[in-house]
């Protein structure tokens, strides 16, 4: 019986090759796959010394167009490619776009071509909402069918990889699934989300209540649940999926929910957004202010309808898990 995978059906527990198995998404994904008893070949940049049942670990120090994947692809039915050159805040490379292309496009295509030749049935590519763009107008969410509009080199490289993978899917028997997450958070989250956790934890007064933006976020366990669903789901073949928790929040709502999750008094107050913008410009933080106060929403109706997917963890529970992990790491387990 065909399950929509170009006539080739996946066995019950297909062997999976996962790249980026030590990353923020990759490590919990690897743990989830091992817990579900998938046989996994986990490919990482450096030896992570992770021992999980059914997991074979291999080190490939650099992803490039010259990697030979033959031995690692033996018997593999599904590739989940979560490794890549990530968005870099303080770029030092003289040609950043070229550096992103070498890893995110050329190395990805090299792996995908070899996977198709080796008889892999499905290639799941973890892309980014940055392919759609950086910001949405209020009450207008990105859809997978929107014309891509990446604004930075990272987003451009992810788009080029997506386009090349879709061409490969047409030319071979291997189906491709593209997942574009929004900001992923959970235990160990870094960057701006960690800054928000720190600000709420310290009880800093924050003048952000009047900012009427909307942000889509995705909790790590919800993203992993979707990735795992796409391993088998026949309708996922050769499609692009946006993913979020299904609750879009303003920056003020995010901070208030974090305060509740951390058992802290909310110290958020209102200052007109125009004044905040002027103040941010005066101290050279205009870009940061835009990132904080702009809207970025995704419409996950397609993901829900085509896959019958519902985010399993509610946003309140997800914030509680993330906040608890932050406080335990920061204060030990005896925070009061």
C-alpha positions as CSV (number, residue, x, y, z in Angstrom):
1,X,0.0,0.0,0.0
2,X,1.5,3.4,-1.0
3,X,1.7,6.0,1.7
4,X,2.4,8.9,-0.7
5,X,6.2,8.6,-0.5
6,X,6.7,8.3,-4.2
7,X,5.5,4.8,-4.1
8,X,8.1,3.8,-1.6
9,X,6.7,3.1,1.9
10,X,8.7,3.6,5.1
11,X,9.3,0.6,7.3
12,X,7.8,0.8,10.8
13,X,10.8,2.2,12.5
14,X,12.9,3.5,9.7
15,X,16.6,4.1,10.3
16,X,17.3,7.8,10.6
17,X,20.4,9.9,9.9
18,X,20.3,13.1,12.0
19,X,22.8,15.9,11.5
20,X,23.4,18.5,14.3
21,X,22.6,16.1,17.1
22,X,24.3,18.3,19.7
23,X,22.4,21.5,18.8
24,X,19.7,23.3,20.7
25,X,17.1,21.5,18.5
26,X,19.2,18.5,17.5
27,X,20.0,17.1,21.0
28,X,16.4,17.0,22.4
29,X,15.3,15.6,19.0
30,X,18.0,12.9,19.2
31,X,16.8,12.0,22.7
32,X,13.2,11.9,21.5
33,X,14.1,9.6,18.6
34,X,16.0,7.3,20.9
35,X,13.2,7.2,23.4
36,X,10.8,6.2,20.5
37,X,13.2,3.4,19.6
38,X,14.3,4.7,16.2
39,X,17.7,3.4,15.0
40,X,19.6,6.7,14.6
41,X,23.0,7.6,13.0
42,X,23.8,10.9,14.8
43,X,26.3,13.1,13.0
44,X,28.0,15.9,15.0
45,X,30.9,18.3,14.5
46,X,32.7,17.2,17.6
47,X,32.6,14.1,19.8
48,X,29.7,14.7,22.2
49,X,30.0,11.4,24.1
50,X,26.3,10.9,24.1
51,X,25.3,7.3,24.7
52,X,21.7,6.6,23.9
53,X,20.1,3.2,23.0
54,X,20.0,2.6,19.3
55,X,22.2,5.6,18.5
56,X,25.4,5.4,16.5
57,X,27.4,8.6,16.8
58,X,29.8,9.8,14.1
59,X,31.9,13.0,13.9
60,X,32.2,15.0,10.7
61,X,34.1,18.1,11.7
62,X,33.0,20.4,8.8
63,X,30.0,20.2,6.6
64,X,31.1,20.7,3.0
65,X,30.3,19.8,-0.6
66,X,33.1,17.2,-0.4
67,X,31.7,15.1,2.5
68,X,31.3,11.4,1.5
69,X,28.2,10.1,3.2
70,X,28.2,6.6,1.6
71,X,29.0,4.5,4.7
72,X,26.7,6.5,7.0
73,X,23.7,6.3,4.6
74,X,23.7,2.5,4.5
75,X,20.2,1.3,5.3
76,X,19.0,4.9,6.2
77,X,15.4,5.7,5.1
78,X,15.0,9.2,6.5
79,X,17.5,12.0,6.8
80,X,16.7,14.9,9.3
81,X,19.1,17.7,8.5
82,X,19.2,20.2,11.4
83,X,22.9,21.1,11.2
84,X,23.9,24.3,9.4
85,X,25.7,27.6,9.7
86,X,23.5,29.5,12.1
87,X,22.5,33.1,12.2
88,X,25.6,34.9,13.6
89,X,25.3,38.1,15.5
90,X,29.0,39.2,15.3
91,X,30.0,38.1,11.8
92,X,33.8,38.0,11.2
93,X,33.8,36.3,7.8
94,X,34.9,38.6,4.9
95,X,32.1,37.2,2.7
96,X,29.3,36.0,5.0
97,X,26.9,35.0,2.2
98,X,29.5,32.7,0.7
99,X,30.2,31.2,4.1
100,X,26.5,30.5,4.6
101,X,26.1,29.1,1.1
102,X,29.0,26.7,1.5
103,X,27.4,25.0,4.6
104,X,23.7,25.7,4.2
105,X,23.4,25.2,0.4
106,X,26.3,23.3,-1.0
107,X,26.9,20.8,1.9
108,X,23.1,20.3,2.2
109,X,22.7,19.5,-1.5
110,X,25.7,17.2,-1.4
111,X,24.1,15.2,1.5
112,X,20.7,15.2,-0.2
113,X,22.0,14.0,-3.6
114,X,23.9,11.2,-1.9
115,X,20.8,10.3,0.2
116,X,18.6,10.1,-2.9
117,X,21.2,7.8,-4.6
118,X,21.4,5.6,-1.5
119,X,17.7,5.1,-1.6
120,X,16.6,7.4,1.2
121,X,12.9,7.8,1.1
122,X,12.5,11.2,2.8
123,X,14.7,14.2,3.5
124,X,13.5,16.6,6.3
125,X,15.2,20.0,6.2
126,X,15.0,22.3,9.2
127,X,14.9,25.7,7.6
128,X,13.9,29.1,9.1
129,X,11.0,31.6,9.1
130,X,13.7,34.0,8.0
131,X,13.1,32.7,4.5
132,X,9.7,34.4,4.7
133,X,11.2,37.6,6.1
134,X,11.9,39.5,9.3
135,X,8.6,41.1,10.1
136,X,4.8,40.9,9.5
137,X,2.3,43.7,9.4
138,X,-0.1,43.5,12.4
139,X,-2.9,40.9,11.8
140,X,-1.1,39.5,8.7
141,X,0.7,36.3,9.3
142,X,3.3,34.6,7.0
143,X,2.0,31.6,5.1
144,X,4.0,28.8,3.4
145,X,2.6,29.9,0.1
146,X,3.9,33.6,0.4
147,X,6.6,34.8,-1.9
148,X,9.9,34.4,0.1
149,X,11.5,37.6,1.1
150,X,14.7,36.9,3.2
151,X,16.5,40.0,4.3
152,X,19.8,38.5,5.6
153,X,22.5,36.1,4.3
154,X,21.3,33.3,6.5
155,X,17.7,33.6,5.3
156,X,19.0,33.7,1.6
157,X,21.1,30.6,2.1
158,X,18.2,28.7,3.7
159,X,15.9,29.7,0.8
160,X,18.4,28.6,-1.8
161,X,18.7,25.2,-0.1
162,X,14.9,24.8,0.0
163,X,14.6,25.6,-3.7
164,X,17.4,23.2,-4.7
165,X,15.9,20.4,-2.5
166,X,12.5,20.8,-4.1
167,X,14.1,20.5,-7.6
168,X,15.9,17.3,-6.4
169,X,12.6,15.9,-5.1
170,X,11.1,16.3,-8.6
171,X,14.1,14.5,-10.2
172,X,14.4,11.6,-7.8
173,X,12.2,9.2,-5.8
174,X,13.1,10.9,-2.5
175,X,10.5,13.2,-0.9
176,X,11.5,16.4,0.8
177,X,9.8,18.0,3.8
178,X,10.8,21.6,4.8
179,X,10.0,23.0,8.2
180,X,10.4,26.7,9.0
181,X,10.4,27.3,12.7
182,X,9.9,30.7,14.3
183,X,12.0,31.5,17.4
184,X,12.5,28.2,19.3
185,X,12.6,28.4,23.1
186,X,12.9,25.9,25.9
187,X,15.4,24.8,28.6
188,X,18.8,26.3,27.8
189,X,17.5,28.9,25.4
190,X,20.0,31.7,24.6
191,X,20.0,35.2,22.9
192,X,17.0,37.5,23.3
193,X,14.7,35.0,25.1
194,X,17.4,34.4,27.7
195,X,17.7,38.2,28.1
196,X,14.0,38.4,28.8
197,X,14.2,35.5,31.4
198,X,17.1,37.3,33.1
199,X,15.2,40.7,33.2
200,X,12.1,39.2,34.7
201,X,14.2,37.1,37.1
202,X,16.0,40.2,38.4
203,X,12.7,42.1,38.7
204,X,13.8,44.8,36.3
205,X,11.1,47.4,35.5
206,X,10.4,47.2,31.8
207,X,8.5,49.9,29.9
208,X,7.0,47.6,27.3
209,X,3.4,47.1,28.2
210,X,1.9,49.5,25.6
211,X,3.8,47.8,22.7
212,X,1.0,46.2,20.6
213,X,3.0,43.7,18.5
214,X,2.4,40.0,17.9
215,X,5.2,37.3,18.0
216,X,4.8,33.7,17.1
217,X,7.1,31.4,19.2
218,X,7.6,27.6,19.2
219,X,8.5,25.5,22.2
220,X,11.2,22.9,21.5
221,X,8.9,19.9,22.4
222,X,6.2,21.2,20.0
223,X,8.8,21.5,17.2
224,X,10.2,18.0,17.9
225,X,6.6,16.6,17.9
226,X,6.1,18.0,14.4
227,X,9.4,16.8,13.1
228,X,8.7,13.3,14.4
229,X,5.2,13.4,12.7
230,X,6.8,14.3,9.4
231,X,9.0,11.2,9.5
232,X,6.0,9.0,8.5
233,X,3.1,11.3,7.4
234,X,2.3,10.7,3.8
235,X,0.9,14.2,3.3
236,X,4.1,15.9,4.4
237,X,5.9,14.9,1.2
238,X,7.3,17.8,-0.8
239,X,5.7,20.5,1.3
240,X,6.7,23.5,3.4
241,X,5.4,23.8,6.9
242,X,5.5,26.8,9.3
243,X,5.4,25.9,13.0
244,X,4.5,27.7,16.2
245,X,2.8,27.2,19.5
246,X,-0.4,28.6,17.9
247,X,-0.5,31.5,20.4
248,X,0.8,34.9,19.2
249,X,1.8,37.2,22.1
250,X,2.9,40.8,22.4
251,X,6.2,41.5,24.1
252,X,4.3,42.6,27.2
253,X,2.3,39.4,27.3
254,X,5.5,37.3,26.9
255,X,7.1,39.1,29.8
256,X,3.9,38.9,32.0
257,X,3.6,35.1,31.3
258,X,7.3,34.7,32.2
259,X,6.7,36.6,35.5
260,X,3.9,34.2,36.3
261,X,6.0,31.2,35.4
262,X,8.9,32.4,37.5
263,X,6.7,33.4,40.4
264,X,7.9,37.0,40.2
265,X,5.9,40.2,40.5
266,X,5.3,41.7,37.0
267,X,7.2,45.0,36.7
268,X,6.0,45.9,33.3
269,X,4.7,49.4,32.7
270,X,3.6,51.6,29.8
271,X,5.6,54.2,27.9
272,X,4.4,55.4,24.5
273,X,6.1,53.4,21.7
274,X,7.2,56.5,19.9
275,X,9.2,57.7,23.0
276,X,10.8,54.3,23.4
277,X,11.8,54.4,19.7
278,X,13.5,57.8,20.2
279,X,15.3,56.6,23.3
280,X,16.5,53.4,21.5
281,X,17.8,55.5,18.6
282,X,19.6,57.9,21.0
283,X,21.6,55.0,22.6
284,X,22.2,53.3,19.2
285,X,19.8,50.4,19.9
286,X,17.3,51.1,17.0
287,X,17.7,47.7,15.4
288,X,17.4,45.9,18.8
289,X,14.2,48.0,19.5
290,X,12.8,46.9,16.1
291,X,13.4,43.3,16.8
292,X,11.8,43.6,20.2
293,X,8.8,45.5,19.1
294,X,8.1,44.4,15.6
295,X,5.6,41.7,14.8
296,X,6.4,38.3,13.3
297,X,3.5,35.9,13.0
298,X,3.1,32.7,11.2
299,X,-0.2,31.0,10.1
300,X,0.0,27.3,11.0
301,X,-3.5,26.4,9.6
302,X,-1.8,24.3,6.8
303,X,0.3,22.4,9.3
304,X,-2.7,21.7,11.4
305,X,-5.0,20.7,8.6
306,X,-2.7,18.7,6.3
307,X,-1.0,16.8,9.1
308,X,-3.8,16.8,11.7
309,X,-1.2,18.3,14.0
310,X,-1.9,20.1,17.3
311,X,0.9,21.5,19.4
312,X,1.0,19.1,22.4
313,X,2.4,21.5,25.0
314,X,0.4,24.6,25.9
315,X,2.2,28.0,25.9
316,X,1.7,28.4,29.7
317,X,3.2,24.9,30.4
318,X,6.0,25.6,28.0
319,X,6.9,28.9,29.7
320,X,6.8,27.2,33.1
321,X,9.2,24.4,31.9
322,X,11.6,27.0,30.4
323,X,11.5,29.3,33.4
324,X,12.0,26.5,35.9
325,X,15.0,25.3,34.0
326,X,16.5,28.8,33.8
327,X,16.0,29.4,37.6
328,X,17.5,26.0,38.5
329,X,20.5,26.6,36.4
330,X,20.9,30.1,37.8
331,X,20.1,29.7,41.4
332,X,20.5,25.9,42.0
333,X,17.2,24.1,42.9
334,X,16.6,26.2,46.0
335,X,15.1,29.4,44.5
336,X,12.5,31.0,46.7
